[in-house]
């Protein structure tokens, strides 16, 4: 039996070798078994791929409705002093005195 690794993203066992990379048909993740150590580096990145750090100032790139409120965060709103969370896809910040968690895909440095 061949030694085909499990998918590092979803843990699926249906992976196959596609000539140069392993492919998981369940989540469409392509990986090289030697690069698995690199997968653990989850860093927060904005919509353009720039790495975000605590205290950075970012700009909102899309009008965002705030759940549970009638408040709308307008495109172009400057957000100062963001704080990174445990989830690399979210940042914590204050807008108009309200503490809000924003997705990094709607921000740019």
N, C-alpha and C positions, 0 to 999 in steps of 0.2 A: 504494500500500500504506500502511496506517495505521501510525503510530508508537506501538506498544503496548510499554511497558517490561517487562523481565524481572522476575520475582519477586526482591526483595532477600533473602529468607530462604533459598530453595532454588535460585534461579537458573533456575527453570522458564520456558519460553517460551510456555506455554499460558494466559497471563493474559488476562483480559477486563475490560471496563469495565462496572460494575453500576449506573450512574446517578450515584453519588457517589464510589465507591472502585473501585480495581482489585482483582480477586480472582484468586488462584492456585488452580485446582482440584486441583493436585497436593498442596499442603500446607495448603490452606484459609486461607492468610494473606491478610488484607485490608490494602491499603496505598494511600497517596496519594503519587505520585511526588515531591511537594515535601517530604515528611517523611523522605526517605531519609537525610539527614544525621543525623537524630535516632536512626535505627536503630543507628548505631555506638556509642552510649552504653550499654555493658553494665555495669550496676552490680549488685552483690549485694543481693538483697532477701530478707527473711524470708517466712514463710508468710502474713503479713498485709500484705505490700507495703512494710514499713518498710525504708529503706536501711540496710545494714550497713557498719560501718567496722572497721578494725583495732583490736583492743583491746576491742571491745564484749563485754558479757556477754549470753548468750542462754540460753533454756530449751528443752529437747527436748520436743516435743509428742506423741511417739508412742514406744512401746517399739521399739528398734532392735536387731536382731541384728548382731553384728560378724562380717564374713566372715573365715573362717580361724581363728575363736576360738569358745569357748563363752560368751564375755562377752555380756551383754545390757545396753544402755544404757536405763535405765528412763525412762518419761515423767516429766517434772518435774525431771529432772537439770539443774542449773545449770552452764553452761559459761562460764568466765571467760577473757578475753584471747584471743579468736578472731583468726586471721590469714587475710586474704583470699588466694585463689589466683588464678591466671591465668583459671580458669574461674569465671564469676560465679555458677554454681549450686553451688559447693562452697566450704567453709571448712575450714581446718586448725586443730586444737585439741588440747589434752591433757586426757584424762579418766583419772583414777586412774593417772597417770604414763605412760600410753600415748598416743603421738601418733596421732591419728585424723583422717580427712577425713570431714566430714559434709555431706550435701546441705542446702541452705538451705531447701528446702520442708518440712523437719522441724524447723525452728527458729523461735522467736519472740523478739523483743526484750523 
